[in-house]
């Protein structure tokens, strides 16, 4: 569980950095989807915990970045991709878990 929490924290840092430095909405959402697929694959039984940690971390990173004074390349796109990120996180976590269970034959 601690390993997955650390991986979720690392994924959150990557997403927040990508989100702050992107000028289009597609790149941060693609990164969110791919990382949540990986997290769901690594923890198929309780992947929803990682997904919740991931969503909370993305929102916390966005608001901490705003408080700390980081200037995103495109503020509106940054805000939109942060607010829409729970959808690909939950979808990716579920699909990663599904892929793992399908490959293992369970």
PyMOL commands that set and color helices and strands:
alter all, ss='L'
color gray80, all
select helices_A, chain A and resi 2-20+25-42+47-68+75-104
alter helices_A, ss='H'
color red, helices_A
deselect
rebuild
show_as cartoon
